Amino acid sequence: MSTASEQPVRRLPYLPISFFAMVMGLTGLTIGWEKAQMVFGVDLNITTWMVGICSGVFVLLFVLYFSKLVLHGQSVLAELRHPVKLNFFPTISISLLLLAVAYLGIDREVSQWLWLVGMALHLLFTLYVVNVWIHHEHFEIKHMNPAWFIPAVGNVLVPVAGVPLGYADVSWFFFSVGMLFWVILLTIIMYRVLFHQPLDEHLMPTLFILIAPPAVGFIAYTRLIGDLDTLARVLYYSGLFLTLLLFTQVGRFARLRFFLSWWAYTFPLAAISIASLLMFELSGGADTYRWIGAVLLALLTVIVVLLLARTLIAVFRHQICVPGH
């Protein structure tokens, strides 16, 4: 007869790498609230504890997944060879890069170390994943989904903390890589969505990832050039259009059963919210952008609270970290 102490060991082999998307969502929310406080001129004294929560969640997940690597290495290798799950490994490095942004105003030295480790790790993940893409033997068009943006296009996040930390040339390198793969992968994904079978139900939330590249690209690009120019506007309005497009399909998303992939809603919404608040600053104070950012941030906050509750319920009901998920 099994005991309660055996339960974590039995479920550990099925801990999904996609759990790190939770850290991305929580940290995106934290950075969003930090930016909103600056834009609206208020101090709610919540930044430090929100950053602490994000850090705690990351450490917990990292320890659990490292334990999975040590105790159940074959399960990790299976995820590395999976055409969809493979693309979620860079959520680890992206989480570090986001934490680096969150720590910028709290502890610059911690921010720098998080950025250096995250940057180097993300480069390794990008090289590995792109090599797998090039030399694959089993990928089909049905495997393509917006999660493929994560490894390569995630590079555009590097300049957000990289520029303030003084790494301008490195930031330009990663920004260029991210923009290159955004154009390539967006073309393939639109072809797949328009001319092939619909995405599986559990992958539908990943459509929100389409918002992230132009929104984060806008933030990163304005960091690099320090101004608002034509390309910056194109990036921002592209992200805003994709947000509106996906909001017109809210009925479809509302009917979906809960999957861990629901966390794909969070970081892209955080990105376009922060981009809107930044657009308010760079455009000379046009209130429309500030309120777009505020409304999106409020919506994101509600979604994150809901997802935290649903995720905890799913964990306790053994609907996550089980075979087949």
Secondary structure, 3 states (H helix, E strand, C coil): CCCHHHHHHHHHHHCCHHHHHHHHHHHHHHHHHHHHHHHHCCCCCCHHHHHHHHHHHHHHHHHHHHHHHHHCHHHHHHHHCCCCHHHHCCHHHHHHHHHHHHHCCCCHHHHHHHHHHHHHHHHHHHHHHHHHHHCCCCCCHHHCCHHHHHHHHHHHHHHHHHCCCCCHHHHHHHHHHHHHHHHHHHHHHHHHHHHCCCCCHHHHHHHHHHHHHHHHHHHHHHHHHCCCCHHHHHHHHHHHHHHHHHHCCHHHHHCCCCCHHHHHHHHHHHHHHHHHHHHHHHCCCCHHHHHHHHHHHHHHHHHHHHHHHHHHHHHHCCCCCCCCC
